[in-house]
């Protein structure tokens, strides 16, 4: 999945290169995390998703709110989560 074959040999160049890779990976993964947590919340499975310990409760709530906003605020959760 992750091709590190172009990894520079120089330590400083490698650090900068890795930083760019990390930014790209984050840009691609963040929307997927957001959609996955949103779907879990819609399916009333957010407790199980949180139990995986992949992100904090606060971050998960922010992601589900953001996804809901991006979709036009169609969901009124009513699940008393903060």
PDB file with one MODEL, atoms N, CA, C and O in Angstrom:
MODEL        1
ATOM      1  N   UNK A   1       0.807  -1.197   0.000  1.00  0.00           N
ATOM      2  CA  UNK A   1       0.000   0.000   0.000  1.00  0.00           C
ATOM      3  C   UNK A   1       0.853   1.265   0.000  1.00  0.00           C
ATOM      4  O   UNK A   1       0.583   2.209  -0.742  1.00  0.00           O
ATOM      5  N   UNK A   2       1.855   1.271   0.818  1.00  0.00           N
ATOM      6  CA  UNK A   2       2.712   2.445   0.931  1.00  0.00           C
ATOM      7  C   UNK A   2       4.048   2.122   0.283  1.00  0.00           C
ATOM      8  O   UNK A   2       4.757   1.217   0.721  1.00  0.00           O
ATOM      9  N   UNK A   3       4.385   2.861  -0.755  1.00  0.00           N
ATOM     10  CA  UNK A   3       5.615   2.621  -1.492  1.00  0.00           C
ATOM     11  C   UNK A   3       6.720   3.537  -0.961  1.00  0.00           C
ATOM     12  O   UNK A   3       6.680   4.751  -1.162  1.00  0.00           O
ATOM     13  N   UNK A   4       7.684   2.958  -0.296  1.00  0.00           N
ATOM     14  CA  UNK A   4       8.804   3.718   0.253  1.00  0.00           C
ATOM     15  C   UNK A   4      10.068   3.529  -0.576  1.00  0.00           C
ATOM     16  O   UNK A   4      11.170   3.792  -0.095  1.00  0.00           O
ATOM     17  N   UNK A   5       9.920   3.080  -1.803  1.00  0.00           N
ATOM     18  CA  UNK A   5      11.092   2.803  -2.636  1.00  0.00           C
ATOM     19  C   UNK A   5      11.854   4.075  -3.014  1.00  0.00           C
ATOM     20  O   UNK A   5      13.044   3.999  -3.322  1.00  0.00           O
ATOM     21  N   UNK A   6      11.211   5.223  -2.999  1.00  0.00           N
ATOM     22  CA  UNK A   6      11.875   6.487  -3.329  1.00  0.00           C
ATOM     23  C   UNK A   6      12.396   7.216  -2.097  1.00  0.00           C
ATOM     24  O   UNK A   6      12.750   8.392  -2.178  1.00  0.00           O
ATOM     25  N   UNK A   7      12.444   6.546  -0.980  1.00  0.00           N
ATOM     26  CA  UNK A   7      12.900   7.148   0.267  1.00  0.00           C
ATOM     27  C   UNK A   7      14.329   7.676   0.107  1.00  0.00           C
ATOM     28  O   UNK A   7      15.228   6.908  -0.235  1.00  0.00           O
ATOM     29  N   UNK A   8      14.551   8.959   0.345  1.00  0.00           N
ATOM     30  CA  UNK A   8      15.901   9.518   0.210  1.00  0.00           C
ATOM     31  C   UNK A   8      16.870   8.911   1.230  1.00  0.00           C
ATOM     32  O   UNK A   8      16.464   8.492   2.314  1.00  0.00           O
ATOM     33  N   UNK A   9      18.132   8.870   0.873  1.00  0.00           N
ATOM     34  CA  UNK A   9      19.158   8.337   1.772  1.00  0.00           C
ATOM     35  C   UNK A   9      19.599   9.368   2.808  1.00  0.00           C
ATOM     36  O   UNK A   9      19.900   9.015   3.948  1.00  0.00           O
ATOM     37  N   UNK A  10      19.636  10.632   2.418  1.00  0.00           N
ATOM     38  CA  UNK A  10      20.028  11.693   3.346  1.00  0.00           C
ATOM     39  C   UNK A  10      18.972  11.834   4.442  1.00  0.00           C
ATOM     40  O   UNK A  10      17.777  11.881   4.151  1.00  0.00           O
ATOM     41  N   UNK A  11      19.409  11.901   5.693  1.00  0.00           N
ATOM     42  CA  UNK A  11      18.488  11.913   6.833  1.00  0.00           C
ATOM     43  C   UNK A  11      17.516  13.097   6.790  1.00  0.00           C
ATOM     44  O   UNK A  11      16.319  12.911   7.008  1.00  0.00           O
ATOM     45  N   UNK A  12      18.006  14.305   6.516  1.00  0.00           N
ATOM     46  CA  UNK A  12      17.130  15.483   6.499  1.00  0.00           C
ATOM     47  C   UNK A  12      16.156  15.435   5.331  1.00  0.00           C
ATOM     48  O   UNK A  12      14.980  15.767   5.484  1.00  0.00           O
ATOM     49  N   UNK A  13      16.638  15.027   4.176  1.00  0.00           N
ATOM     50  CA  UNK A  13      15.748  14.883   3.024  1.00  0.00           C
ATOM     51  C   UNK A  13      14.689  13.820   3.295  1.00  0.00           C
ATOM     52  O   UNK A  13      13.529  13.967   2.910  1.00  0.00           O
ATOM     53  N   UNK A  14      15.108  12.749   3.964  1.00  0.00           N
ATOM     54  CA  UNK A  14      14.174  11.673   4.307  1.00  0.00           C
ATOM     55  C   UNK A  14      13.090  12.177   5.255  1.00  0.00           C
ATOM     56  O   UNK A  14      11.915  11.851   5.089  1.00  0.00           O
ATOM     57  N   UNK A  15      13.485  12.970   6.247  1.00  0.00           N
ATOM     58  CA  UNK A  15      12.502  13.518   7.193  1.00  0.00           C
ATOM     59  C   UNK A  15      11.477  14.381   6.473  1.00  0.00           C
ATOM     60  O   UNK A  15      10.279  14.266   6.730  1.00  0.00           O
ATOM     61  N   UNK A  16      11.938  15.242   5.577  1.00  0.00           N
ATOM     62  CA  UNK A  16      11.015  16.087   4.819  1.00  0.00           C
ATOM     63  C   UNK A  16      10.117  15.251   3.913  1.00  0.00           C
ATOM     64  O   UNK A  16       8.919  15.512   3.796  1.00  0.00           O
ATOM     65  N   UNK A  17      10.701  14.256   3.282  1.00  0.00           N
ATOM     66  CA  UNK A  17       9.943  13.372   2.401  1.00  0.00           C
ATOM     67  C   UNK A  17       8.869  12.626   3.187  1.00  0.00           C
ATOM     68  O   UNK A  17       7.714  12.551   2.767  1.00  0.00           O
ATOM     69  N   UNK A  18       9.262  12.078   4.327  1.00  0.00           N
ATOM     70  CA  UNK A  18       8.307  11.356   5.172  1.00  0.00           C
ATOM     71  C   UNK A  18       7.195  12.274   5.666  1.00  0.00           C
ATOM     72  O   UNK A  18       6.043  11.856   5.776  1.00  0.00           O
ATOM     73  N   UNK A  19       7.539  13.516   5.960  1.00  0.00           N
ATOM     74  CA  UNK A  19       6.527  14.473   6.386  1.00  0.00           C
ATOM     75  C   UNK A  19       5.483  14.685   5.286  1.00  0.00           C
ATOM     76  O   UNK A  19       4.285  14.749   5.563  1.00  0.00           O
ATOM     77  N   UNK A  20       5.938  14.791   4.060  1.00  0.00           N
ATOM     78  CA  UNK A  20       5.022  14.931   2.930  1.00  0.00           C
ATOM     79  C   UNK A  20       4.147  13.712   2.738  1.00  0.00           C
ATOM     80  O   UNK A  20       2.959  13.829   2.436  1.00  0.00           O
ATOM     81  N   UNK A  21       4.737  12.539   2.915  1.00  0.00           N
ATOM     82  CA  UNK A  21       3.966  11.291   2.818  1.00  0.00           C
ATOM     83  C   UNK A  21       2.897  11.265   3.900  1.00  0.00           C
ATOM     84  O   UNK A  21       1.750  10.901   3.640  1.00  0.00           O
ATOM     85  N   UNK A  22       3.276  11.655   5.118  1.00  0.00           N
ATOM     86  CA  UNK A  22       2.321  11.653   6.230  1.00  0.00           C
ATOM     87  C   UNK A  22       1.156  12.597   5.953  1.00  0.00           C
ATOM     88  O   UNK A  22       0.005  12.261   6.232  1.00  0.00           O
ATOM     89  N   UNK A  23       1.445  13.761   5.412  1.00  0.00           N
ATOM     90  CA  UNK A  23       0.380  14.716   5.081  1.00  0.00           C
ATOM     91  C   UNK A  23      -0.562  14.136   4.036  1.00  0.00           C
ATOM     92  O   UNK A  23      -1.779  14.297   4.140  1.00  0.00           O
ATOM     93  N   UNK A  24      -0.017  13.470   3.043  1.00  0.00           N
ATOM     94  CA  UNK A  24      -0.846  12.876   1.993  1.00  0.00           C
ATOM     95  C   UNK A  24      -1.707  11.741   2.549  1.00  0.00           C
ATOM     96  O   UNK A  24      -2.894  11.639   2.238  1.00  0.00           O
ATOM     97  N   UNK A  25      -1.102  10.905   3.365  1.00  0.00           N
ATOM     98  CA  UNK A  25      -1.847   9.796   3.967  1.00  0.00           C
ATOM     99  C   UNK A  25      -2.984  10.336   4.829  1.00  0.00           C
ATOM    100  O   UNK A  25      -4.111   9.845   4.757  1.00  0.00           O
ATOM    101  N   UNK A  26      -2.688  11.340   5.638  1.00  0.00           N
ATOM    102  CA  UNK A  26      -3.711  11.945   6.496  1.00  0.00           C
ATOM    103  C   UNK A  26      -4.843  12.543   5.656  1.00  0.00           C
ATOM    104  O   UNK A  26      -6.017  12.386   5.990  1.00  0.00           O
ATOM    105  N   UNK A  27      -4.492  13.220   4.578  1.00  0.00           N
ATOM    106  CA  UNK A  27      -5.498  13.828   3.705  1.00  0.00           C
ATOM    107  C   UNK A  27      -6.415  12.775   3.086  1.00  0.00           C
ATOM    108  O   UNK A  27      -7.596  13.031   2.850  1.00  0.00           O
ATOM    109  N   UNK A  28      -5.869  11.604   2.830  1.00  0.00           N
ATOM    110  CA  UNK A  28      -6.677  10.541   2.233  1.00  0.00           C
ATOM    111  C   UNK A  28      -7.456   9.742   3.266  1.00  0.00           C
ATOM    112  O   UNK A  28      -8.569   9.294   2.990  1.00  0.00           O
ATOM    113  N   UNK A  29      -6.886   9.558   4.456  1.00  0.00           N
ATOM    114  CA  UNK A  29      -7.551   8.737   5.474  1.00  0.00           C
ATOM    115  C   UNK A  29      -8.606   9.483   6.287  1.00  0.00           C
ATOM    116  O   UNK A  29      -9.635   8.904   6.637  1.00  0.00           O
ATOM    117  N   UNK A  30      -8.366  10.751   6.589  1.00  0.00           N
ATOM    118  CA  UNK A  30      -9.296  11.487   7.452  1.00  0.00           C
ATOM    119  C   UNK A  30     -10.744  11.446   6.970  1.00  0.00           C
ATOM    120  O   UNK A  30     -11.639  11.203   7.780  1.00  0.00           O
ATOM    121  N   UNK A  31     -11.009  11.672   5.686  1.00  0.00           N
ATOM    122  CA  UNK A  31     -12.406  11.587   5.241  1.00  0.00           C
ATOM    123  C   UNK A  31     -13.000  10.185   5.392  1.00  0.00           C
ATOM    124  O   UNK A  31     -14.201  10.032   5.614  1.00  0.00           O
ATOM    125  N   UNK A  32     -12.151   9.167   5.268  1.00  0.00           N
ATOM    126  CA  UNK A  32     -12.639   7.791   5.433  1.00  0.00           C
ATOM    127  C   UNK A  32     -12.957   7.476   6.892  1.00  0.00           C
ATOM    128  O   UNK A  32     -13.960   6.827   7.187  1.00  0.00           O
ATOM    129  N   UNK A  33     -12.091   7.943   7.812  1.00  0.00           N
ATOM    130  CA  UNK A  33     -12.403   7.792   9.244  1.00  0.00           C
ATOM    131  C   UNK A  33     -13.743   8.464   9.528  1.00  0.00           C
ATOM    132  O   UNK A  33     -14.614   7.891  10.182  1.00  0.00           O
ATOM    133  N   UNK A  34     -13.888   9.680   9.028  1.00  0.00           N
ATOM    134  CA  UNK A  34     -15.085  10.484   9.275  1.00  0.00           C
ATOM    135  C   UNK A  34     -16.342   9.743   8.799  1.00  0.00           C
ATOM    136  O   UNK A  34     -17.323   9.656   9.538  1.00  0.00           O
ATOM    137  N   UNK A  35     -16.318   9.216   7.585  1.00  0.00           N
ATOM    138  CA  UNK A  35     -17.484   8.495   7.054  1.00  0.00           C
ATOM    139  C   UNK A  35     -17.751   7.215   7.836  1.00  0.00           C
ATOM    140  O   UNK A  35     -18.905   6.861   8.077  1.00  0.00           O
ATOM    141  N   UNK A  36     -16.690   6.523   8.232  1.00  0.00           N
ATOM    142  CA  UNK A  36     -16.867   5.268   8.963  1.00  0.00           C
ATOM    143  C   UNK A  36     -17.511   5.508  10.333  1.00  0.00           C
ATOM    144  O   UNK A  36     -18.419   4.777  10.728  1.00  0.00           O
ATOM    145  N   UNK A  37     -17.042   6.531  11.057  1.00  0.00           N
ATOM    146  CA  UNK A  37     -17.651   6.833  12.353  1.00  0.00           C
ATOM    147  C   UNK A  37     -19.084   7.319  12.181  1.00  0.00           C
ATOM    148  O   UNK A  37     -19.952   6.976  12.983  1.00  0.00           O
ATOM    149  N   UNK A  38     -19.339   8.104  11.158  1.00  0.00           N
ATOM    150  CA  UNK A  38     -20.695   8.577  10.873  1.00  0.00           C
ATOM    151  C   UNK A  38     -21.623   7.376  10.631  1.00  0.00           C
ATOM    152  O   UNK A  38     -22.718   7.303  11.189  1.00  0.00           O
ATOM    153  N   UNK A  39     -21.166   6.440   9.792  1.00  0.00           N
ATOM    154  CA  UNK A  39     -21.978   5.250   9.520  1.00  0.00           C
ATOM    155  C   UNK A  39     -22.204   4.430  10.786  1.00  0.00           C
ATOM    156  O   UNK A  39     -23.303   3.925  11.018  1.00  0.00           O
ATOM    157  N   UNK A  40     -21.162   4.301  11.602  1.00  0.00           N
ATOM    158  CA  UNK A  40     -21.310   3.556  12.857  1.00  0.00           C
ATOM    159  C   UNK A  40     -22.339   4.234  13.757  1.00  0.00           C
ATOM    160  O   UNK A  40     -23.136   3.558  14.406  1.00  0.00           O
ATOM    161  N   UNK A  41     -22.324   5.549  13.798  1.00  0.00           N
ATOM    162  CA  UNK A  41     -23.294   6.276  14.622  1.00  0.00           C
ATOM    163  C   UNK A  41     -24.705   6.101  14.076  1.00  0.00           C
ATOM    164  O   UNK A  41     -25.652   5.916  14.841  1.00  0.00           O
ATOM    165  N   UNK A  42     -24.848   6.160  12.745  1.00  0.00           N
ATOM    166  CA  UNK A  42     -26.159   5.931  12.136  1.00  0.00           C
ATOM    167  C   UNK A  42     -26.692   4.540  12.450  1.00  0.00           C
ATOM    168  O   UNK A  42     -27.895   4.350  12.632  1.00  0.00           O
ATOM    169  N   UNK A  43     -25.795   3.582  12.511  1.00  0.00           N
ATOM    170  CA  UNK A  43     -26.171   2.189  12.766  1.00  0.00           C
ATOM    171  C   UNK A  43     -26.259   1.865  14.259  1.00  0.00           C
ATOM    172  O   UNK A  43     -26.426   0.709  14.649  1.00  0.00           O
ATOM    173  N   UNK A  44     -26.145   2.899  15.079  1.00  0.00           N
ATOM    174  CA  UNK A  44     -26.178   2.760  16.542  1.00  0.00           C
ATOM    175  C   UNK A  44     -25.093   1.787  17.030  1.00  0.00           C
ATOM    176  O   UNK A  44     -25.321   0.977  17.928  1.00  0.00           O
ATOM    177  N   UNK A  45     -23.924   1.889  16.419  1.00  0.00           N
ATOM    178  CA  UNK A  45     -22.797   1.035  16.780  1.00  0.00           C
ATOM    179  C   UNK A  45     -21.593   1.863  17.210  1.00  0.00           C
ATOM    180  O   UNK A  45     -20.458   1.387  17.180  1.00  0.00           O
ATOM    181  N   UNK A  46     -21.852   3.120  17.614  1.00  0.00           N
ATOM    182  CA  UNK A  46     -20.751   3.996  17.954  1.00  0.00           C
ATOM    183  C   UNK A  46     -20.033   3.557  19.226  1.00  0.00           C
ATOM    184  O   UNK A  46     -18.826   3.762  19.345  1.00  0.00           O
ATOM    185  N   UNK A  47     -20.740   2.963  20.172  1.00  0.00           N
ATOM    186  CA  UNK A  47     -20.080   2.456  21.382  1.00  0.00           C
ATOM    187  C   UNK A  47     -19.017   1.417  21.008  1.00  0.00           C
ATOM    188  O   UNK A  47     -17.906   1.433  21.536  1.00  0.00           O
ATOM    189  N   UNK A  48     -19.371   0.526  20.101  1.00  0.00           N
ATOM    190  CA  UNK A  48     -18.421  -0.499  19.663  1.00  0.00           C
ATOM    191  C   UNK A  48     -17.254   0.141  18.908  1.00  0.00           C
ATOM    192  O   UNK A  48     -16.106  -0.276  19.065  1.00  0.00           O
ATOM    193  N   UNK A  49     -17.548   1.148  18.094  1.00  0.00           N
ATOM    194  CA  UNK A  49     -16.495   1.844  17.351  1.00  0.00           C
ATOM    195  C   UNK A  49     -15.546   2.554  18.315  1.00  0.00           C
ATOM    196  O   UNK A  49     -14.329   2.515  18.133  1.00  0.00           O
ATOM    197  N   UNK A  50     -16.097   3.196  19.329  1.00  0.00           N
ATOM    198  CA  UNK A  50     -15.253   3.870  20.322  1.00  0.00           C
ATOM    199  C   UNK A  50     -14.432   2.867  21.122  1.00  0.00           C
ATOM    200  O   UNK A  50     -13.297   3.154  21.500  1.00  0.00           O
ATOM    201  N   UNK A  51     -14.995   1.701  21.380  1.00  0.00           N
ATOM    202  CA  UNK A  51     -14.295   0.679  22.158  1.00  0.00           C
ATOM    203  C   UNK A  51     -13.036   0.179  21.444  1.00  0.00           C
ATOM    204  O   UNK A  51     -12.149  -0.388  22.082  1.00  0.00           O
ATOM    205  N   UNK A  52     -12.953   0.381  20.149  1.00  0.00           N
ATOM    206  CA  UNK A  52     -11.752  -0.002  19.416  1.00  0.00           C
ATOM    207  C   UNK A  52     -10.551   0.840  19.833  1.00  0.00           C
ATOM    208  O   UNK A  52      -9.405   0.430  19.647  1.00  0.00           O
ATOM    209  N   UNK A  53     -10.816   2.026  20.401  1.00  0.00           N
ATOM    210  CA  UNK A  53      -9.755   2.878  20.917  1.00  0.00           C
ATOM    211  C   UNK A  53      -8.891   3.537  19.853  1.00  0.00           C
ATOM    212  O   UNK A  53      -7.735   3.869  20.114  1.00  0.00           O
ATOM    213  N   UNK A  54      -9.435   3.728  18.664  1.00  0.00           N
ATOM    214  CA  UNK A  54      -8.656   4.306  17.577  1.00  0.00           C
ATOM    215  C   UNK A  54      -8.576   5.828  17.647  1.00  0.00           C
ATOM    216  O   UNK A  54      -7.591   6.419  17.205  1.00  0.00           O
ATOM    217  N   UNK A  55      -9.599   6.458  18.197  1.00  0.00           N
ATOM    218  CA  UNK A  55      -9.646   7.909  18.345  1.00  0.00           C
ATOM    219  C   UNK A  55     -10.356   8.250  19.646  1.00  0.00           C
ATOM    220  O   UNK A  55     -11.091   7.432  20.200  1.00  0.00           O
ATOM    221  N   UNK A  56     -10.131   9.455  20.121  1.00  0.00           N
ATOM    222  CA  UNK A  56     -10.797   9.899  21.344  1.00  0.00           C
ATOM    223  C   UNK A  56     -12.275  10.160  21.081  1.00  0.00           C
ATOM    224  O   UNK A  56     -12.686  10.381  19.942  1.00  0.00           O
ATOM    225  N   UNK A  57     -13.061  10.132  22.142  1.00  0.00           N
ATOM    226  CA  UNK A  57     -14.495  10.421  22.036  1.00  0.00           C
ATOM    227  C   UNK A  57     -14.710  11.798  21.409  1.00  0.00           C
ATOM    228  O   UNK A  57     -15.555  11.963  20.529  1.00  0.00           O
ATOM    229  N   UNK A  58     -13.948  12.772  21.866  1.00  0.00           N
ATOM    230  CA  UNK A  58     -14.094  14.136  21.360  1.00  0.00           C
ATOM    231  C   UNK A  58     -13.844  14.201  19.853  1.00  0.00           C
ATOM    232  O   UNK A  58     -14.589  14.854  19.122  1.00  0.00           O
ATOM    233  N   UNK A  59     -12.814  13.534  19.404  1.00  0.00           N
ATOM    234  CA  UNK A  59     -12.497  13.554  17.973  1.00  0.00           C
ATOM    235  C   UNK A  59     -13.560  12.818  17.162  1.00  0.00           C
ATOM    236  O   UNK A  59     -13.924  13.254  16.070  1.00  0.00           O
ATOM    237  N   UNK A  60     -14.050  11.716  17.689  1.00  0.00           N
ATOM    238  CA  UNK A  60     -15.097  10.963  17.002  1.00  0.00           C
ATOM    239  C   UNK A  60     -16.351  11.816  16.854  1.00  0.00           C
ATOM    240  O   UNK A  60     -16.969  11.837  15.789  1.00  0.00           O
ATOM    241  N   UNK A  61     -16.726  12.512  17.912  1.00  0.00           N
ATOM    242  CA  UNK A  61     -17.918  13.364  17.842  1.00  0.00           C
ATOM    243  C   UNK A  61     -17.716  14.486  16.829  1.00  0.00           C
ATOM    244  O   UNK A  61     -18.636  14.831  16.087  1.00  0.00           O
ATOM    245  N   UNK A  62     -16.525  15.046  16.800  1.00  0.00           N
ATOM    246  CA  UNK A  62     -16.234  16.108  15.829  1.00  0.00           C
ATOM    247  C   UNK A  62     -16.349  15.572  14.405  1.00  0.00           C
ATOM    248  O   UNK A  62     -16.876  16.249  13.523  1.00  0.00           O
ATOM    249  N   UNK A  63     -15.861  14.370  14.189  1.00  0.00           N
ATOM    250  CA  UNK A  63     -15.924  13.789  12.848  1.00  0.00           C
ATOM    251  C   UNK A  63     -17.364  13.506  12.428  1.00  0.00           C
ATOM    252  O   UNK A  63     -17.734  13.758  11.281  1.00  0.00           O
ATOM    253  N   UNK A  64     -18.182  12.982  13.348  1.00  0.00           N
ATOM    254  CA  UNK A  64     -19.571  12.683  12.972  1.00  0.00           C
ATOM    255  C   UNK A  64     -20.351  13.974  12.729  1.00  0.00           C
ATOM    256  O   UNK A  64     -21.188  14.035  11.829  1.00  0.00           O
ATOM    257  N   UNK A  65     -20.080  14.998  13.524  1.00  0.00           N
ATOM    258  CA  UNK A  65     -20.747  16.298  13.289  1.00  0.00           C
ATOM    259  C   UNK A  65     -20.325  16.893  11.949  1.00  0.00           C
ATOM    260  O   UNK A  65     -21.159  17.398  11.197  1.00  0.00           O
ATOM    261  N   UNK A  66     -19.028  16.830  11.654  1.00  0.00           N
ATOM    262  CA  UNK A  66     -18.527  17.372  10.393  1.00  0.00           C
ATOM    263  C   UNK A  66     -19.163  16.655   9.202  1.00  0.00           C
ATOM    264  O   UNK A  66     -19.588  17.297   8.242  1.00  0.00           O
ATOM    265  N   UNK A  67     -19.225  15.344   9.268  1.00  0.00           N
ATOM    266  CA  UNK A  67     -19.831  14.573   8.168  1.00  0.00           C
ATOM    267  C   UNK A  67     -21.308  14.917   8.022  1.00  0.00           C
ATOM    268  O   UNK A  67     -21.813  15.060   6.908  1.00  0.00           O
ATOM    269  N   UNK A  68     -21.992  15.048   9.143  1.00  0.00           N
ATOM    270  CA  UNK A  68     -23.408  15.417   9.105  1.00  0.00           C
ATOM    271  C   UNK A  68     -23.575  16.801   8.472  1.00  0.00           C
ATOM    272  O   UNK A  68     -24.469  17.003   7.651  1.00  0.00           O
ATOM    273  N   UNK A  69     -22.722  17.745   8.849  1.00  0.00           N
ATOM    274  CA  UNK A  69     -22.781  19.086   8.262  1.00  0.00           C
ATOM    275  C   UNK A  69     -22.503  19.043   6.767  1.00  0.00           C
ATOM    276  O   UNK A  69     -23.182  19.711   5.987  1.00  0.00           O
ATOM    277  N   UNK A  70     -21.513  18.263   6.369  1.00  0.00           N
ATOM    278  CA  UNK A  70     -21.168  18.159   4.950  1.00  0.00           C
ATOM    279  C   UNK A  70     -22.292  17.536   4.138  1.00  0.00           C
ATOM    280  O   UNK A  70     -22.405  17.775   2.936  1.00  0.00           O
ATOM    281  N   UNK A  71     -23.114  16.745   4.790  1.00  0.00           N
ATOM    282  CA  UNK A  71     -24.253  16.106   4.114  1.00  0.00           C
ATOM    283  C   UNK A  71     -25.528  16.934   4.255  1.00  0.00           C
ATOM    284  O   UNK A  71     -26.607  16.471   3.885  1.00  0.00           O
ATOM    285  N   UNK A  72     -25.419  18.131   4.777  1.00  0.00           N
ATOM    286  CA  UNK A  72     -26.575  19.021   4.869  1.00  0.00           C
ATOM    287  C   UNK A  72     -27.353  18.928   6.168  1.00  0.00           C
ATOM    288  O   UNK A  72     -28.526  19.299   6.221  1.00  0.00           O
ATOM    289  N   UNK A  73     -26.715  18.440   7.203  1.00  0.00           N
ATOM    290  CA  UNK A  73     -27.325  18.327   8.538  1.00  0.00           C
ATOM    291  C   UNK A  73     -28.648  17.546   8.535  1.00  0.00           C
ATOM    292  O   UNK A  73     -29.611  17.920   9.203  1.00  0.00           O
ATOM    293  N   UNK A  74     -28.664  16.485   7.786  1.00  0.00           N
ATOM    294  CA  UNK A  74     -29.881  15.689   7.656  1.00  0.00           C
ATOM    295  C   UNK A  74     -30.228  14.847   8.861  1.00  0.00           C
ATOM    296  O   UNK A  74     -31.377  14.432   9.014  1.00  0.00           O
ATOM    297  N   UNK A  75     -29.263  14.588   9.715  1.00  0.00           N
ATOM    298  CA  UNK A  75     -29.500  13.690  10.849  1.00  0.00           C
ATOM    299  C   UNK A  75     -29.612  14.498  12.130  1.00  0.00           C
ATOM    300  O   UNK A  75     -28.745  15.314  12.438  1.00  0.00           O
ATOM    301  N   UNK A  76     -30.667  14.269  12.861  1.00  0.00           N
ATOM    302  CA  UNK A  76     -30.817  14.770  14.230  1.00  0.00           C
ATOM    303  C   UNK A  76     -30.584  13.553  15.109  1.00  0.00           C
ATOM    304  O   UNK A  76     -31.440  12.678  15.239  1.00  0.00           O
ATOM    305  N   UNK A  77     -29.407  13.525  15.705  1.00  0.00           N
ATOM    306  CA  UNK A  77     -28.968  12.302  16.362  1.00  0.00           C
ATOM    307  C   UNK A  77     -29.892  11.835  17.469  1.00  0.00           C
ATOM    308  O   UNK A  77     -30.329  10.685  17.451  1.00  0.00           O
ATOM    309  N   UNK A  78     -30.200  12.677  18.417  1.00  0.00           N
ATOM    310  CA  UNK A  78     -31.062  12.268  19.520  1.00  0.00           C
ATOM    311  C   UNK A  78     -30.470  11.161  20.367  1.00  0.00           C
ATOM    312  O   UNK A  78     -31.201  10.487  21.092  1.00  0.00           O
ATOM    313  N   UNK A  79     -29.160  10.956  20.294  1.00  0.00           N
ATOM    314  CA  UNK A  79     -28.550   9.877  21.069  1.00  0.00           C
ATOM    315  C   UNK A  79     -27.843  10.380  22.323  1.00  0.00           C
ATOM    316  O   UNK A  79     -27.158   9.625  23.013  1.00  0.00           O
ATOM    317  N   UNK A  80     -28.020  11.656  22.602  1.00  0.00           N
ATOM    318  CA  UNK A  80     -27.498  12.288  23.807  1.00  0.00           C
ATOM    319  C   UNK A  80     -25.987  12.164  23.970  1.00  0.00           C
ATOM    320  O   UNK A  80     -25.477  12.088  25.087  1.00  0.00           O
ATOM    321  N   UNK A  81     -25.288  12.144  22.858  1.00  0.00           N
ATOM    322  CA  UNK A  81     -23.837  12.102  22.904  1.00  0.00           C
ATOM    323  C   UNK A  81     -23.333  13.523  22.822  1.00  0.00           C
ATOM    324  O   UNK A  81     -23.967  14.384  22.213  1.00  0.00           O
ATOM    325  N   UNK A  82     -22.180  13.767  23.442  1.00  0.00           N
ATOM    326  CA  UNK A  82     -21.625  15.117  23.440  1.00  0.00           C
ATOM    327  C   UNK A  82     -20.567  15.334  22.418  1.00  0.00           C
ATOM    328  O   UNK A  82     -20.022  16.433  22.317  1.00  0.00           O
TER     329      UNK A  82
ENDMDL
END
